[in-house]
Structures are given as C-alpha cells and as structure tokens.
C-alpha cells in the first residue's frame, strides 16, 4: 500500500465529504480512492470514515487521525517546496471560496491582475454563500472569504473590511411604489428574503438612528437560498432587498439599484474576513492572496463609507445560530 497516497486520499475524502469529490481532486477513479482508504483503515485497525447515502462523516478516531495527519502533510509539502531550485516556481492550485455577489462584482474582475504576479498558480474559485454552523464550507478551501461571523471555525481569521447593510431597489420599483421614510414602512413593501443553510429566513431588519431603534419583520412572495438570487429579483424590479454595500456597490454606482434610508444604520452588518488553515500561515502564495483581498476591498469600503456612512462593527446577532424558522421569531 502507498501509505502517503492513502493519507492524501483520506484527508481529501474527509474534507470533501465524499469519495467522488476526493477522486476529482486528484484526477483518479473513485474505486482507486475507496480501495486505498479502506486499505489504510485495515492497516490501522480503525474505522476512519462512516459511509452513508448522505456522504462521508468522520468517526471520533477518524477526526483525531485527520487532526494529526493534516499538519504532517502540510510540512511535507513545505519541505518539497524548499528543495525546489532557487527562483523556480512549482505549479499549484489555490482553492478560493467567496460569496457569489462579491465574486461577480469585485473578485473575478481583479483576478487577472493577481494571476499576472503568480502565473504558476491555478485558481479554483468556489461559491460559498454562507459560513455554515457545521463549517462544511471550509472543506478543501485554502482561502475562504467569509461574510459573517465565523464563530467556532478552527481557522485563522484575518479581517478584510466592514460592510454596511443597505436597503435597495431598482429605480423602476421606487417609481411604482414610492420610497419609505423610515424602516418601519418597509412592512408595506415586497421584500424578497434569503434563507441560511440552517433554515433561518432573514426577515428581521433592524436599524438605529440617534439612539432610536426601528425594527421591522419584512416579507414578500419570494424566499431564496442564495443572496445572488435575491439580487437578481431586486434588479428585475420584484421588490426591495438588503445587501452588504461592498457587494452591490457597482450596481448602485451604475444606477441599477437605488439605496434608501442611508441615514439609518443597520444593527447587524456583517464583516468580511479571510479564513485560512493554521498550517497555511507561512504559505507565501496564500498570504499574498489575502493581502490582495485587503487591497481590493479597502478602497471600495472607503467609497461606500462616503456614499452610505460609517460602519461600526456589529456584534453577532441572536438569529445567526438559531434553529430553522424566521429570524424575527428567534429574536423575541
């Protein structure tokens, strides 16, 4: 048995949650992965992975083994890079997870500039709309751009920017329905909503101004699992949305969206953070990409601050880790 290859397959299967995804990562057949992982389990005399129709999950012993194996494989990779000829650059893949709105509006247009500095790096960009409570979004990702509060995620967190949630609709929608004078009036508007992977519908929109709290449970005829889908509905004139200003800045700038109630401050505006694995802290490519993200977001944050106002850090709201249901009910 090629134990080193077996370890790589095991780690990939654990991170991806399936043998097929692990096989795709190494461009091998699924039986090749399952056969080697099973041989590893037989040699150790321990079951590392539970198999079910829903996918793979680590056993208690498997989780312990993964925790020990991951840094060892990272150290081996570092040793390989250290032996490379001076000035030589080995081809590699950088897996990046990011929210779809941010990817489309800011990240993808700027990736070419970063790639010019690192032509040996292939970027595998994946959509991660939410940082889930079970942290499944982090599997196999080198750099995760998170919009939210990471909580207990066992990753190194680096702040990138602070968002401000803004209320937007298309100019055509505002012409038809009129603009609200205060947040409470949003109850009279159609508001497409987003549902988190845990099942929480984000219908509670809370704002403050001069110490006055204005809180409203909004609603409409559409609930989506993706913020990108909500944005598409709002751009088409189907209602009012609430978005992180950095993610939709280009749409506001180009006149496709019009923000209202900018003198009211959202009470639960999430931060943007870069999350990386502890063993990647010394990885020069990872660190350069995180620096690139900071340089990309900070100017946009400054423009948004000028357009929409200051952005104090918001604490993690109560609904963030709540059970399935509506955020407005979890807040009570």
C-alpha positions, 0 to 999 in steps of 0.5 A: 500500500502507498501509505502517503497516497492513502493519507492524501486520499483520506484527508481529501475524502474527509474534507470533501465529504465524499469519495467522488469529490476526493477522486476529482481532486486528484484526477483518479477513479473513485474505486482507486480512492475507496480501495486505498482508504479502506486499505489504510483503515485495515492497516490501522485497525480503525474505522476512519470514515462512516459511509452513508447515502448522505456522504462521508462523516468522520468517526471520533478516531477518524477526526483525531487521525485527520487532526494529526495527519493534516499538519504532517502533510502540510510540512511535507509539502513545505519541505518539497517546496524548499528543495525546489531550485532557487527562483523556480516556481512549482505549479499549484492550485489555490482553492478560493471560496467567496460569496457569489455577489462579491465574486461577480462584482469585485473578485473575478474582475481583479483576478487577472491582475493577481494571476499576472504576479503568480502565473504558476498558480491555478485558481479554483474559485468556489461559491460559498454563500454562507459560513455554515454552523457545521463549517462544511464550507471550509472543506478543501478551501485554502482561502475562504472569504467569509461574510459573517461571523465565523464563530467556532471555525478552527481557522485563522481569521484575518479581517478584510473590511466592514460592510454596511447593510443597505436597503435597495431597489431598482429605480423602476420599483421606487417609481411604482411604489414610492420610497419609505421614510423610515424602516418601519414602512418597509412592512408595506413593501415586497421584500424578497428574503434569503434563507441560511443553510440552517433554515433561518429566513432573514426577515428581521431588519433592524436599524438605529438612528440617534439612539432610536431603534426601528425594527421591522419583520419584512416579507414578500412572495419570494424566499431564496437560498442564495443572496445572488438570487435575491439580487437578481429579483431586486434588479428585475424590479420584484421588490426591495432587498438588503445587501452588504454595500461592498457587494452591490456597490457597482450596481448602485454606482451604475444606477441599477439599484437605488439605496434608501434610508442611508441615514439609518444604520443597520444593527447587524452588518456583517464583516468580511474576513479571510479564513485560512488553515493554521498550517497555511500561515507561512504559505507565501502564495496564500498570504499574498492572496489575502493581502490582495483581498485587503487591497481590493476591498479597502478602497471600495469600503472607503467609497461606500463609507462616503456614499452610505456612512460609517460602519461600526462593527456589529456584534453577532446577532441572536438569529445567526445560530438559531434553529430553522424558522424566521429570524424575527421569531428567534429574536423575541 
